[in-house]
Amino acid sequence: MSEIHAQTVPFVRETMLPPSAPPRSEAGAVRWLRDNLFSGPMNIALTVLGLMILYVVFQAVLPWLLHSVWNATSLGECREIVARTWGPDASGACWAMIRERWPQYLFGFYPADLYWRPTLAFALLFVALAPVLFSGVPRPLLWFSAVYPMLAFWLLWGGSVWWWVMVIAGLALTYAVFRLAVLRLGAIVAGTLAVVLLAAWSVYAVAPLSGRLDQVIPAAITPVASDRFGGFLLSITIGVTAIGGSLPLGILLALGRRSDMPLVKSLAVGFIEVVRGVPLITVLFTASLLLQYFLPPRVQFDIILRVIIMATLFAAAYIAEVIRGGLAALPRGQYEAADSLGMDYWQAQRLIIMPQALKISIPGIVSSFIGLFKDTTLVAFVALNDPLKGITQIVRSDINWKGIYWEPYVFVGAIFFLICFGMSRYSMYLERRLKRDHR
């Protein structure tokens, strides 16, 4: 220290002080409450109002939940137990109804001795979805994912397994012919040839060959009619199938709407606008009532399959618009980059354009999927036993549970919430995993 400095500064610290803790009002829960709930007069008023509403709601709902009854055989017995335990003026939830009738909510009127079939199909669903949804799963499982729809259909509806073996054989033969023909005849001719071959195989080969094989080696399980389906088995069957089919169809419609070919563009635009211009219930009534008039006499088309097809087409129109928004959000440079690499249209879409458009469109696509799954409850209007309206009305019409109201709707709503919440969380996980902005 210089002499002048020593004369003007009485003391110079040689070591740094350790950092002091912030004031209690500037850290922890106190600061969070002040910043988020009590930061101003308006926020204080809204917080107090919200707390008052929560108090009123919990004051009414909490005793009803705490006084729940799980073991009873009728609504009257539930009320007797609540009155005897908590007093004559007490009220409590009668979850005993769920305990007694949960198989009906899950399986509808599916035969009880065959519950193992939808349970196995549901368990295998996660195995089939794993390689599609998560990158760490071995890729060879994708072959099982491709076969799973036919396996699930056979498990649920029953019948001969040889019919589906012939269907798989026809698909494999068609793919092989297409791969050989596309190199020599071009994509359009090869595609037309593949469609004709698949149609001929379906009409003239599947039924005769499967019948012959079934006579030689019987391999059939008990068939189950569609009117036995119901509950969450019906909702999951329709929802998962429509979700799986609407995404690729929506991609094709989005590409068709942005196509430079007038005929393809007109067909795609017309389909999308017509379908999006009518409510889903109209489409379901068309599948249930009007479609049968356009079929040949004595031809019966399964009602659940009709609903699945119409729901898939309906959802595809909305997903097409979502994906079109993702395609429009891509800068022109991405298309020019694909052209500079010498890629054709389909190579550019598969390797450069569509992956980026789908990443942008993830929130909208998942939102459409969630809405589609919730809309499966509308099948009650075409005489199918969905869990919300169909099964609940059947349960409430039982003399033992006549008068019960909130419990079945709360139960069904909770299951729908868990499934839809799971889809939304996976959407957020996928967005985080595909985010590349910070790299």
C-alpha positions in Angstrom: 0.0 0.0 0.0 1.4 3.4 -1.0 1.9 6.1 1.6 -0.8 8.4 0.1 -3.2 5.4 0.0 -2.5 4.6 3.7 -3.2 8.2 4.7 -6.5 8.4 2.8 -8.0 4.9 3.4 -8.0 3.8 7.0 -8.5 0.1 6.2 -8.3 -2.2 3.2 -9.8 -5.7 3.4 -7.5 -8.5 2.4 -10.1 -11.3 2.2 -13.5 -11.5 0.6 -16.6 -11.8 2.7 -18.8 -14.9 2.2 -22.0 -14.2 0.4 -24.9 -13.4 2.7 -28.2 -15.1 2.5 -31.0 -13.0 0.8 -33.6 -11.5 3.0 -36.4 -13.8 3.9 -38.9 -11.7 1.9 -36.8 -12.1 -1.3 -36.4 -15.9 -1.4 -38.3 -19.2 -1.1 -42.0 -19.6 -0.8 -42.5 -16.0 0.5 -41.2 -14.5 -2.7 -43.1 -16.9 -4.9 -46.3 -16.0 -3.1 -45.6 -12.3 -3.4 -44.7 -12.5 -7.1 -47.4 -14.8 -8.2 -50.4 -14.3 -5.9 -50.0 -11.0 -4.1 -48.1 -8.8 -6.5 -50.7 -6.1 -6.8 -54.3 -5.2 -5.8 -55.8 -7.0 -8.7 -53.8 -10.2 -8.0 -54.7 -10.0 -4.3 -58.4 -9.7 -5.1 -58.3 -12.6 -7.6 -56.3 -14.8 -5.1 -58.8 -14.2 -2.3 -61.7 -14.9 -4.7 -60.1 -18.1 -5.9 -59.5 -19.3 -2.3 -63.1 -18.6 -1.5 -64.3 -20.6 -4.5 -61.9 -23.5 -3.6 -63.2 -23.4 0.0 -66.8 -23.7 -1.1 -66.0 -26.5 -3.5 -64.0 -28.5 -1.1 -66.6 -27.9 1.7 -69.1 -29.7 -0.5 -67.0 -32.3 -2.2 -64.6 -33.4 0.5 -67.1 -34.8 2.9 -68.8 -36.6 0.0 -65.4 -38.3 -0.9 -64.5 -39.0 2.7 -67.8 -40.7 3.4 -67.3 -43.0 0.4 -68.7 -46.6 0.5 -66.9 -49.4 -1.4 -68.7 -52.5 -0.2 -72.4 -52.7 -0.9 -74.8 -54.4 -3.3 -77.2 -51.5 -3.9 -77.6 -47.7 -3.6 -80.0 -48.1 -0.7 -77.4 -50.2 1.2 -74.8 -47.5 0.5 -77.1 -44.8 2.0 -77.8 -46.9 5.0 -74.1 -47.4 5.7 -73.4 -43.7 5.4 -76.3 -42.8 7.7 -75.3 -45.3 10.2 -71.6 -44.3 10.2 -71.7 -40.6 9.7 -75.2 -39.5 10.7 -78.6 -39.3 9.0 -77.8 -36.0 7.3 -74.5 -37.2 5.8 -73.9 -37.9 2.2 -71.2 -40.0 0.6 -70.1 -41.4 -2.7 -71.2 -44.9 -3.5 -68.2 -46.4 -5.3 -69.6 -49.8 -4.6 -71.4 -49.5 -8.0 -68.0 -49.3 -9.7 -66.7 -52.2 -7.8 -69.8 -54.3 -8.7 -70.0 -53.3 -12.4 -66.5 -52.5 -13.5 -66.3 -55.5 -15.9 -69.2 -53.9 -17.8 -67.4 -50.6 -18.0 -64.3 -52.2 -19.3 -65.6 -54.9 -21.6 -69.3 -54.1 -22.2 -71.2 -57.4 -22.8 -68.1 -59.3 -24.0 -68.3 -62.9 -22.8 -66.8 -63.2 -19.4 -64.9 -66.4 -20.1 -63.2 -64.6 -23.0 -61.9 -61.6 -21.1 -58.4 -62.8 -21.6 -58.6 -62.0 -25.3 -59.2 -58.2 -25.1 -56.8 -58.1 -22.1 -54.1 -59.7 -24.2 -54.8 -57.4 -27.1 -54.5 -54.4 -24.8 -51.2 -55.7 -23.4 -49.8 -56.3 -26.8 -50.8 -52.8 -27.8 -48.0 -51.4 -25.6 -45.5 -53.8 -27.2 -46.6 -52.6 -30.7 -46.5 -48.9 -29.8 -43.1 -49.1 -28.0 -40.9 -49.1 -31.2 -43.1 -46.4 -32.7 -43.1 -44.0 -29.8 -39.6 -44.5 -28.3 -36.3 -44.5 -30.1 -34.5 -46.8 -27.6 -36.7 -49.8 -28.4 -35.1 -52.4 -30.8 -36.2 -51.6 -34.4 -37.0 -55.2 -35.3 -40.1 -54.9 -33.1 -41.5 -52.7 -35.9 -42.4 -55.9 -37.7 -44.6 -56.8 -34.8 -46.1 -53.3 -34.9 -47.1 -53.9 -38.6 -48.7 -57.2 -37.8 -50.4 -56.1 -34.6 -53.6 -54.6 -36.1 -54.5 -57.9 -37.7 -53.6 -59.9 -34.6 -55.7 -57.6 -32.4 -58.7 -57.9 -34.8 -58.4 -61.7 -34.7 -58.2 -61.7 -30.8 -61.2 -59.3 -30.4 -63.6 -60.6 -33.1 -62.3 -64.2 -33.2 -62.7 -66.5 -36.2 -60.1 -68.4 -38.3 -56.5 -67.2 -38.1 -55.9 -68.5 -41.7 -58.0 -65.6 -43.0 -55.5 -63.1 -41.6 -52.6 -65.2 -42.7 -53.9 -65.0 -46.3 -54.3 -61.2 -45.9 -50.7 -60.9 -44.7 -49.6 -63.1 -47.6 -51.5 -60.8 -50.0 -49.9 -57.7 -48.6 -46.4 -59.2 -48.8 -47.0 -60.4 -52.4 -48.3 -57.0 -53.4 -45.3 -55.2 -51.9 -42.9 -57.6 -53.6 -44.6 -57.0 -57.0 -44.6 -53.2 -56.5 -40.8 -53.2 -55.6 -40.0 -55.2 -58.8 -42.3 -53.2 -61.0 -41.4 -49.7 -59.9 -37.8 -50.1 -61.2 -39.0 -51.1 -64.7 -42.4 -49.6 -65.2 -42.4 -46.5 -63.0 -44.2 -45.6 -59.8 -47.6 -44.8 -61.3 -47.9 -48.1 -63.3 -46.4 -50.1 -60.4 -48.8 -48.6 -58.0 -51.8 -49.3 -60.2 -50.6 -52.9 -60.7 -50.2 -53.3 -57.0 -53.8 -52.0 -56.3 -55.3 -54.3 -58.9 -53.3 -57.3 -57.5 -54.4 -56.6 -54.0 -58.0 -56.2 -54.9 -58.0 -59.5 -56.9 -56.3 -61.3 -54.1 -58.8 -60.0 -51.6 -61.8 -61.0 -53.7 -60.7 -64.3 -55.2 -58.0 -65.8 -53.0 -58.4 -64.9 -49.3 -61.7 -66.6 -48.6 -61.1 -69.8 -50.7 -57.5 -70.4 -49.5 -58.3 -69.7 -45.8 -61.3 -72.0 -46.0 -59.2 -74.8 -47.5 -56.4 -74.3 -44.8 -59.0 -74.2 -42.0 -60.3 -77.6 -43.2 -56.9 -79.1 -43.2 -55.5 -77.4 -40.0 -58.4 -75.9 -37.9 -57.1 -72.8 -36.2 -60.1 -70.7 -35.1 -61.3 -69.2 -31.9 -64.8 -68.4 -30.8 -66.3 -65.5 -32.8 -67.8 -62.5 -30.9 -70.4 -60.3 -32.5 -69.9 -56.5 -32.5 -73.0 -55.9 -30.4 -71.2 -57.6 -27.5 -68.5 -54.8 -27.5 -68.9 -51.9 -25.1 -67.3 -49.7 -22.5 -63.7 -48.8 -22.8 -63.0 -51.8 -25.0 -65.1 -50.1 -27.6 -63.7 -46.6 -27.1 -60.1 -47.8 -27.2 -60.7 -50.0 -30.2 -62.3 -47.2 -32.2 -59.9 -44.5 -30.9 -56.6 -46.3 -31.4 -57.6 -47.6 -34.9 -58.8 -44.2 -36.1 -55.7 -42.5 -34.7 -53.4 -44.9 -36.4 -55.2 -44.7 -39.7 -55.9 -40.9 -39.8 -52.2 -39.8 -39.5 -50.9 -41.4 -42.8 -54.1 -40.5 -44.6 -53.9 -36.9 -43.3 -50.3 -36.7 -44.5 -51.4 -37.7 -48.0 -54.3 -35.3 -48.0 -52.0 -32.4 -46.9 -49.6 -33.2 -49.7 -52.5 -33.5 -52.1 -53.8 -30.1 -51.1 -50.4 -28.5 -51.8 -49.9 -30.5 -55.0 -49.4 -28.7 -58.4 -51.6 -31.3 -60.1 -55.1 -29.7 -60.4 -57.1 -33.0 -60.2 -55.2 -34.2 -57.1 -55.5 -30.8 -55.5 -59.2 -30.5 -56.2 -60.0 -33.9 -54.9 -58.0 -33.3 -51.7 -59.5 -29.8 -51.1 -63.1 -31.1 -51.8 -62.7 -34.0 -49.4 -61.2 -31.8 -46.6 -63.7 -29.0 -46.9 -66.8 -31.3 -47.1 -65.7 -33.4 -44.1 -64.7 -30.4 -42.0 -68.0 -28.8 -42.8 -70.2 -31.4 -41.2 -70.4 -32.5 -37.5 -69.0 -35.9 -36.5 -72.5 -37.1 -35.4 -73.6 -36.7 -39.0 -70.8 -38.8 -40.3 -71.6 -41.5 -37.7 -75.3 -41.5 -38.7 -74.1 -41.9 -42.3 -72.0 -44.9 -41.3 -74.8 -46.4 -39.3 -77.9 -45.8 -41.4 -77.1 -44.6 -45.0 -74.1 -46.7 -45.9 -76.0 -49.9 -45.8 -78.3 -48.6 -48.6 -75.2 -48.4 -51.0 -74.1 -52.0 -50.4 -75.3 -54.9 -52.5 -78.3 -56.9 -51.1 -77.7 -59.3 -48.3 -74.2 -57.8 -47.7 -73.7 -57.0 -44.0 -70.9 -54.6 -43.0 -69.9 -54.6 -39.4 -71.2 -51.5 -37.6 -68.0 -51.0 -35.6 -65.9 -51.2 -38.8 -68.2 -48.7 -40.4 -67.8 -46.3 -37.5 -64.0 -46.8 -37.5 -63.7 -46.0 -41.2 -65.9 -42.9 -40.9 -64.1 -41.7 -37.8 -60.7 -42.2 -39.5 -61.8 -40.2 -42.5 -63.2 -37.4 -40.3 -60.0 -37.1 -38.2 -57.8 -37.3 -41.4 -59.4 -34.1 -42.7 -58.5 -32.2 -39.6 -55.0 -33.6 -39.3 -54.4 -32.7 -43.0 -55.0 -29.1 -42.2 -52.7 -29.3 -39.1 -49.9 -30.8 -41.2 -50.5 -28.3 -44.0 -49.8 -25.6 -41.5 -46.5 -27.3 -40.6 -45.6 -27.5 -44.3 -46.4 -23.9 -44.8 -44.2 -22.9 -41.8 -41.1 -24.3 -43.4 -38.8 -21.8 -45.2 -38.4 -22.1 -48.9 -34.8 -22.9 -48.5 -35.6 -26.4 -47.3 -37.2 -27.2 -50.6 -34.4 -25.6 -52.5 -31.9 -27.6 -50.4 -33.6 -30.9 -51.4 -33.5 -29.8 -55.1 -29.8 -29.0 -54.9 -29.1 -32.5 -53.6 -30.9 -34.0 -56.6 -33.7 -35.6 -54.6 -37.0 -36.4 -56.3 -40.4 -35.3 -54.7 -40.9 -38.3 -52.5 -37.2 -38.4 -51.3 -37.4 -34.8 -50.4 -40.7 -35.3 -48.5 -39.5 -38.4 -46.7 -36.0 -37.2 -45.7 -36.2 -33.4 -45.4 -39.6 -31.7 -45.6 -42.1 -34.1 -43.8 -39.9 -34.7 -40.6 -39.6 -31.0 -40.0 -43.3 -30.4 -40.8 -44.4 -33.1 -38.4 -42.2 -31.8 -35.7 -43.8 -28.4 -36.0 -47.2 -29.9 -36.1 -46.9 -32.2 -33.0 -49.1 -30.0 -30.7 -51.9 -29.8 -33.2 -51.7 -33.5 -34.2 -51.9 -34.6 -30.6 -54.7 -32.2 -29.9 -56.7 -33.7 -32.8 -55.9 -37.2 -31.4 -57.2 -36.3 -27.9 -60.4 -34.8 -29.4 -60.9 -37.9 -31.6 -60.6 -40.2 -28.6 -63.0 -38.2 -26.5 -65.5 -38.1 -29.5 -65.7 -41.9 -29.4 -68.4 -41.4 -26.8 -70.6 -40.1 -29.6 -71.1 -43.7 -30.9 -73.9 -44.0 -28.3 -76.1 -42.2 -30.8 -75.6 -45.1 -33.3 -76.7 -47.7 -30.7 -73.2 -48.7 -29.5 -72.5 -49.0 -25.8 -69.9 -46.4 -25.1 -68.7 -46.1 -21.4 -70.1 -42.6 -20.8 -73.7 -42.8 -22.0 -74.4 -46.4 -23.1 -73.0 -48.4 -20.2 -73.9 -45.8 -17.6 -77.5 -45.8 -18.7 -77.6 -49.6 -18.5 -76.1 -49.5 -15.0 -78.4 -46.8 -13.8 -81.5 -48.7 -15.1 -80.7 -51.6 -12.7 -83.1 -51.4 -9.8 -80.2 -51.8 -7.3 -78.5 -48.7 -8.6 -81.4 -46.6 -9.7 -80.9 -43.0 -8.6 -77.1 -43.0 -8.7 -75.8 -40.1 -10.7 -72.3 -38.6 -10.1 -70.2 -41.7 -9.4 -70.4 -43.3 -12.9 -69.6 -40.0 -14.6 -66.7 -39.2 -12.3 -65.3 -42.7 -12.8 -65.5 -42.6 -16.6 -64.3 -39.0 -16.7 -61.2 -40.0 -14.6 -60.3 -42.8 -17.0 -60.7 -40.5 -20.0 -58.6 -37.9 -18.2 -55.7 -40.3 -17.5 -55.6 -41.5 -21.2 -55.8 -38.0 -22.6 -53.3 -36.6 -20.0 -50.9 -39.4 -21.0 -51.1 -38.4 -24.6 -50.5 -34.7 -23.8 -47.4 -35.6 -21.6 -46.0 -37.8 -24.4 -46.5 -34.8 -26.8 -44.4 -32.6 -24.5 -41.7 -35.3 -24.1 -41.6 -35.7 -27.9 -41.3 -31.9 -28.4 -38.4 -31.7 -25.9 -36.6 -34.7 -27.5 -36.9 -33.3 -31.0 -36.0 -29.7 -30.1 -32.9 -28.6 -31.8 -33.0 -24.8 -31.5 -30.4 -24.7 -28.7 -27.9 -26.9 -30.4 
